[in-house]
Amino acid sequence: MLVQGGREFVWTLSDAAATAWRSGRGTVGTLDVLVELASRLPSLNRLLGQRVGKLKEAAGVSGAEQPPDGELPVAPSAIEQEAQAVLREATWVARRHLRKEVTDTAPRWSPASHAAVRDALALAQAHRLRHAHGMHLFQALLEASAGRAAQTLADLGIGLKEVARRMPVDSSVVEEGTPMADAALSLSAVGVLDSGGALSRRLRVTAGRLVLRSRAGVVLPFVEQEAIRQTVRRGAVEVDSVASLAAVLALDEQLTAVGRTLAPPWAAANAGGEVLRVKGIDVSTVLSRAGALPASSTPDRAYRWRSLRGDPPFGPDAASVSARAHDLADGSDVGTSHLVLAMLAVDDCAAHRLLRGLLNLRDVREEVTARLGCPRAS
């Protein structure tokens, strides 16, 4: 499977973007990333000591690294596609954190920081890891021929030999990172997983608000938030049914990655991702075959509340699937099983067309319906 940016990886980058944004700088450079890594990697913080302040001063120099010049590759490699997805997600997380509007111009990533993200993902992939973490990013910054991170460390009297001696780089880069699994972890706060778990206050508050605002059950709000995330990572302008399909699969992948399962009362209604996974469909398969739909002129107003400021809105393609899923649930909690059945039933939606080219739709419908224990599936 293709490597993805892990939780520490994405949040380091989002903090770097937020710092540059707050400071009014138009570019997120490698030094911005290095400063945030220093706050997240205890060994790096100890190595820098009092020199952290000088590192921050160097990062704050306007125009230290130039913004991107020209367009990104038209047909990028899989690693480059993930790098672009991670950078979009990091900027989106920063936008949410700073409560910026979608019209507010975000700082752009310098070519050197973009390359460091790509190289860090390639390093994790070379070790056959599923999720990259902060030490991969640090190693990529050290080896970067462009950018100012490694040179600034040298200017502060920290050579590469000292880094290798005092930091566990070699042993850390072979370790697995923590997945981005907010959708799965947030379900702990509403009591639908097999057992409880420690959650940050941010996740608990977000989970509570989403459930209170939803009239369709406990799990669906988190699937919809994951659909927004998948839309951001794709670089699309509104949520379509392919993003909803990716969200169904992502929830299943996240639960597997963190070793959790839904409690029995919610398992049958949310078996959609598992059924598709067993048949060989995963998020990367879906996104690699899907092209973003053109934006509709009027996003569906009934679904606009699910998006926060700066989020892509839900479009008619996703709204039609959600409406059919509500019909199929027939008053019970709407889950991923209902969403998958709705995608099979709405034959003019993008997810239906994509699945039709990958699977026997009748087999999927019969298996999901059997899980639900209900004959109504069309």
N, C-alpha and C positions, 0 to 999 in steps of 0.2 A: 504493500500500500504506500501511497505517496505521503511523505512527511508533511506535517502541518505545524504552524506556529503554536506552541503551547501557551498556557495561561501567563506564566512569568514573561515569556517572550513578547506577547502582544501587549501586556500591561506596561512593560518597560518602554516600548515604543510609543504607546499612547501617552504616557507621562512625559516623554520627550517632546511629543507634538504639543501637548498642553502647555509646557513650559515655554516653548518657542512662541505659541499663540498668545499667551499672556504677556510676553515681553515685546510683542509687536514685530517679531522677526518673521520674514516671509519664507524662511528656509529652515528645515530641521536637519542639522548636520550631525556628523559622527560624534562630535564632542557632546552634543545634547544627549545622545544615546549613552555615551560613556558615563556622563554624570548620573543619569538615572540608574545605570547598572551599579554604580558605586553605592547607591542607597539600597540596592536589593541583594548584592553579593557581599556577605560579611567579610570574606577573605580579601576582596578588592578594597573595601572600606578601610580595613586594617592596614593594607599595603599603602594606601594613599595618605592615611593619617590626616595631618593638618593641611596637606596639599590639596584636599578636596576643594577648599575655597578658591585656590588659584585655578583649578580646573574649571570651576563654575565661571570665573572671570573670563577665562579664555573662550568658553562656550558662548558667552554673551556678546562677543565682538560681532557687530553687524557686518554681514557680507563675508563672513569667514569662509563659507563654502557657497558655491554658486548654485542657483536653482537648476532644475532640469532644462536641457536645451534640446528641443525637438520632441517627437512623439515616441511612445513606447513601442516595442516590437509588435508587428501585426500578428505574427504567428509565434508567440513565445513558447519556450519549453515548459514542461510541467512544473519545474522548480520556479521558473520565472513567473508563471501564472500564480503560484502560491505566494510568492513574494509580493506581487501586486495585490493579491487578496488580503494579505496580512497588513500591508500598509494602508489599504482602504479601511480595514477594520480598526486599526489603531487610531486613525484620524477620526473615525466615527465615534469611538469610545471617548476620545478627547472632546469632541463636539458635545456629546451628551454630558460629560462631566462639567464642562464650562457653560452649559446651557446656551450654546450658540444656535442661531437660526440657520436654516439650510442656505440662506442667502449670504451669510457671513463667509468671507473668503478664508479658507484654511491655509496654513503654511504648507509649502510643498517640500517633498523629501529631496535632499541633495542627491546627485548621482552616486556619491560615495556611500551615503547611508543606505540607499536603495541596494547598491552592490553588496554591502555588508550583510543585509538581511538575506539576500539571495545566497551568498556564500555560506552563511550560518545554516540555512536550511539544507544546502548541499552537504555540509559537514555532517549534520544529523542523519541525512539520508544515507550517506556513505557508511555510517555505523548501524544502518538498518533500524533506526529508531522511528517511532510514530510521531513524536512531538519534540520539537526543538525547544531549548530553554536558554536562560541567560548566559551560561558559559559558552554555548555555541556562538552567541552573538559577540561575546567578548573576544573569543578566539578569532573571529572574522575581522573584528576591528583591529586587532593586533597585526594581522597579516595583510591588511588592506594597503595597496600601493597608493591609492588616492585617499583623500580625507585627512583630517588633522589629529585624529585620536592617538595613533601610535607615536607620531612626532611630538605631540604635546606631552605625552608621558615621558618621552626621552628628554625633553626640555626641562621637565620637573625632576630629572635625575633618576627616573625609573626605567631601567633597561629591560629588554626582553628576557635576559638571563635571570634577572631578579624576579620578574613575574613568574617565570617557570619554576624558580626555586621556592617561592613563597605562596604560590596559589596552586590549588589542585586541578589545573586545567586538563592535563592528560587523563586523569581518572574521571573527571566530571563529564567530559564530552561523550563518553560511552554510556552514560546513564540516561534513562528515559525521562522526558519532561512530563509535566502535569497538563492534561488536556484542558482546553477551553470548554467547560461543561456547565455553564450557568443554568441552562434550561433544566438539566437533570438535577443539579444540586439544589436549585430553588424549590423543586418538588418536595424536598425534605421539610421545608417550612410549612407546608400545607398538609403533611401527614399522609401522603399517598405512596411512599416508598416502603420497602420491607423493614427498614429500621431508621432511626433518627441519625442525625449527624451534625457536627458543628458547622455553623454558617456565619458569615459576616453579617453585620447589621444591615449593610446595603442590600444583600440578597434577601434577608428576611423582610425588610420593608417593601422592596420591589415585589416579592411574591405575594405579600398580603394585599397590596394595592391592585395587582392584576386580578386576583381572584374576586375581590370585592366588586370590581368593575365589570366582571364577566357574568353573563347569565347562561353560559353554556357549559358549566362544569369547572372542574379543577385543573385538568391537564391542558385543555385547549389554549388558554392564554399564554402558556409558556411555549407551546408549539408556534403560535403566531409571532411571539417575540423572536424565536429562532428563525422564522421565515424572514423577518426584517433583517436579521444578521446575515443570513445567506444572500439576501438581495444586495446588501452592502458589499459583501465579499465578491459577488459577481460583477459589481459595477453597474447594476441596472438602476433605473430611476423609480420604479415602483414594484411592489410585490405582485408576482404572478403565481399561477398554480404550480410552476416548476419550483419556485422558492418554497412553496408549501410542501411539496413532495420532498425536497431536500431537507426541510425541517423535520418531517416525519422520520426520515432515515437518520438525521443527525441526533435526534433524541434517543433513538435506539443505540446508536454508536456511543453516545455520551454515557448512557446508563451502563453499557458494557465496559467502557473504559474506566469508570470509577467503581465497578464491581457492585452495582446496586440493581434492584429490580422493583417493579411496581408491586404493591400489595395486592392480594387476590381480588378485592372488590373492584379494582381499576384495571386489572391485567387484560381481560377480554376486550374491553373497549379501546385498548391502546396497544393492540398487537400488530398494527399495520406495518410498522418499521421492521419488526422481527420477521414477518412473513416475506417481505421483499428481500431482506438480508439473506435469508436462507436460500432464496432463488438467485442469489448472486448480484443483487443490486445494492449499491452503496452511494454515498453522497458524491464521491469523485466521479463515478460512472454517470450519474445524472447531470452534473454540472459540465462535464466534458462534452456531452452530447447536446446540451441545450444552448440555444441562442436567446438572448434577452428579447422579449417582446417590445415593440415600440410603445412608448408611453401613451396612455389614453389621454384625451383632452380633458376629461373630467373624472378623476379618481373617485371611487365609490364612497360617498359621504357616510354611509352606514358603518364603514370600516375605518374611517379616518382617525377615530379616537384611539385605535390600537397603536398608532404611531406617535411618538413624542416629537418635540421640536427637533428639526434636523434629520428626522427619519424619513425614508421613502414611504409613501402612502400605499395602501392596499388598492390595487386596480380591479377592474371588473372581472378579469380572468380568475383571480384568486377569490373574489367575492362570490362568483357563481358556484365554485366548488364548496365554499364554506356554507352557503345557503342550502345546497343539496345535502351536505353532511348533517345539518340541523334537521332537515326533513327525515333523513334516515334514522337519526337518533330517536325521533318521535317522543321528545320530552325528556329523555334520559341524558346523562352527561355525554357531550360530544367528545370523541377521542380520535386517535390516529386511525383506528379501524374504520370509523365512519368517513374520515377524510379520504382514505384510500378507495373505499367503495364509491364515494362521490366522484373521484377522479376517473374511475372506470365508467361511471354513469354519464358524466358530462362529456360527450364525445367530441365537442368542439373546443375543449380547453387544452392548453399546451401540455399539461402533464399527461393527459390521455394519449395524445399523439406520440409523446416520447415513450411511454410505457408500451404502447402498441408495437413499437419497433424492437422491444427488448424481451417481452414476455407473452405467454399465453394468458390473455386477460380473463378468460373463463376460469382457468385454474386458480388464479389469484382471487377472483370473486368468490369462488366456492370455498376456498380455504379461510378467507377472512370472515365470511358469513358463518362458517362452522365454528370459528372461534367465538363469535358473538352469540351463537346459539339462537339465531333469529333468521327467519326466511326472507325478511324484507331487505333486499340488496340492490334494488334498481329503481 
